[in-house]
Amino acid sequence: MGWDPLFQNNVSYVVLLWGGLSTNLVWCLLLNFRNRSFSDYTNSASPLIANYLFSAVAGTTWFLQFFFYGMGESKLGNGASSWILHMACIILVANMWGIGLNEWKGVKPATKRMITLGVITILLSVAIVGYGNYLKQ
């Protein structure tokens, strides 16, 4: 039985994500000290269980995007192109959710034009990356 590279990229996340953990932890602790808000974590007037549950779901979902990206990239093997496409998809999906959930309701027309221009730019960049990969073959 040969070596399966499916999870090879995910090994690096163990090291890479420690940087994000440490900077976020330090920053959050500084804010808690500065704002004297440590008691918010146990404030019974807040929906603590829902808050902890949703934050755990958000963190797990955030990690899984890297996990599945690593699996996909190990099979596709197109290096930086896959990261570009991954980020483009994240931005596009997030903006489509925002549009679908009316997050952009009530903004100035110039803002709507800017988001439309941004989405078009991302779609064009995806097409250019795809065409470049096609030419490389």
C-alpha positions as CSV (number, residue, x, y, z in Angstrom):
1,M,0.0,0.0,0.0
2,G,1.5,3.4,-1.1
3,W,1.6,6.7,0.7
4,D,-1.7,8.8,0.3
5,P,-0.9,12.5,0.3
6,L,-4.6,13.4,1.0
7,F,-3.8,14.9,4.4
8,Q,-0.3,16.1,3.8
9,N,-1.1,19.8,3.8
10,N,-3.1,19.6,7.0
11,V,0.0,18.7,9.1
12,S,1.4,22.2,8.5
13,Y,-1.7,23.8,10.1
14,V,-0.7,22.5,13.5
15,V,2.3,24.8,13.4
16,L,0.8,27.7,11.4
17,L,-2.4,28.1,13.5
18,W,-0.4,28.5,16.7
19,G,0.5,31.9,15.5
20,G,-3.1,32.9,15.1
21,L,-4.1,31.4,18.4
22,S,-1.3,33.2,20.3
23,T,-1.9,36.6,18.8
24,N,-5.7,36.4,19.2
25,L,-5.4,35.1,22.8
26,V,-3.0,37.9,23.8
27,W,-5.1,40.6,22.1
28,C,-8.4,39.3,23.7
29,L,-6.7,39.1,27.1
30,L,-5.5,42.7,26.8
31,L,-9.0,43.8,25.8
32,N,-10.5,41.9,28.8
33,F,-8.0,43.6,31.1
34,R,-8.5,47.0,29.6
35,N,-12.3,46.8,29.5
36,R,-12.6,44.9,32.8
37,S,-14.9,42.4,30.9
38,F,-13.7,39.0,32.3
39,S,-17.0,38.7,34.1
40,D,-18.9,38.7,30.7
41,Y,-17.8,35.0,30.3
42,T,-19.9,34.0,33.2
43,N,-22.7,36.7,33.2
44,S,-25.9,34.8,33.7
45,A,-27.9,37.6,32.0
46,S,-26.2,36.6,28.7
47,P,-27.2,33.5,26.7
48,L,-23.9,31.8,27.6
49,I,-24.7,28.3,26.3
50,A,-25.8,29.7,22.9
51,N,-22.8,32.0,22.7
52,Y,-20.3,29.2,23.5
53,L,-22.1,26.8,21.1
54,F,-22.1,29.2,18.2
55,S,-18.5,30.3,18.8
56,A,-17.5,26.6,18.8
57,V,-19.4,26.0,15.6
58,A,-17.9,29.1,14.0
59,G,-14.4,28.1,15.0
60,T,-14.9,24.5,13.7
61,T,-16.3,25.7,10.4
62,W,-13.4,28.2,10.1
63,F,-10.9,25.3,10.6
64,L,-12.7,22.9,8.3
65,Q,-12.3,25.3,5.4
66,F,-8.5,24.9,5.8
67,F,-8.9,21.2,6.3
68,F,-10.9,20.6,3.2
69,Y,-8.8,23.1,1.2
70,G,-5.7,21.0,2.2
71,M,-7.3,17.8,1.0
72,G,-8.4,19.4,-2.3
73,E,-5.0,21.0,-3.0
74,S,-3.2,17.7,-2.3
75,K,-5.3,16.1,-5.0
76,L,-5.4,19.0,-7.5
77,G,-1.7,19.9,-7.0
78,N,-1.9,23.3,-8.6
79,G,-0.2,25.2,-5.8
80,A,-0.8,28.9,-5.5
81,S,-3.7,28.8,-7.9
82,S,-5.8,26.7,-5.6
83,W,-5.2,29.2,-2.7
84,I,-6.3,32.0,-5.0
85,L,-9.5,30.1,-5.9
86,H,-10.1,29.2,-2.3
87,M,-9.9,32.8,-1.1
88,A,-12.0,34.0,-4.1
89,C,-14.7,31.4,-3.2
90,I,-14.8,32.5,0.4
91,I,-15.2,36.1,-0.5
92,L,-17.9,35.4,-3.1
93,V,-19.9,33.0,-0.9
94,A,-19.7,35.5,2.0
95,N,-20.9,38.3,-0.2
96,M,-23.7,36.3,-1.7
97,W,-24.9,35.4,1.8
98,G,-24.7,39.1,2.7
99,I,-26.8,40.0,-0.4
100,G,-29.2,37.2,0.2
101,L,-29.7,38.2,3.9
102,N,-30.1,41.9,3.1
103,E,-26.9,43.0,4.9
104,W,-26.4,45.5,2.2
105,K,-29.9,47.0,2.5
106,G,-29.9,50.7,3.1
107,V,-26.3,51.3,2.0
108,K,-25.5,54.1,-0.5
109,P,-25.6,53.3,-4.2
110,A,-21.9,54.0,-4.4
111,T,-21.3,51.1,-1.9
112,K,-23.5,48.8,-3.9
113,R,-21.5,49.7,-7.1
114,M,-18.3,49.0,-5.2
115,I,-19.4,45.6,-4.0
116,T,-20.6,44.8,-7.5
117,L,-17.3,45.9,-9.0
118,G,-15.4,43.8,-6.4
119,V,-17.4,40.7,-7.2
120,I,-16.9,41.2,-10.9
121,T,-13.1,41.7,-10.3
122,I,-12.9,38.4,-8.3
123,L,-14.9,36.5,-11.0
124,L,-12.5,37.9,-13.7
125,S,-9.5,36.9,-11.6
126,V,-10.8,33.4,-11.2
127,A,-11.3,33.2,-15.0
128,I,-7.7,34.5,-15.6
129,V,-6.3,32.0,-13.1
130,G,-8.3,29.2,-14.7
131,Y,-7.1,30.2,-18.2
132,G,-3.5,30.4,-17.0
133,N,-3.7,26.9,-15.6
134,Y,-5.2,25.8,-18.9
135,L,-2.3,27.3,-20.8
136,K,0.2,25.7,-18.4
137,Q,-1.1,22.2,-19.4
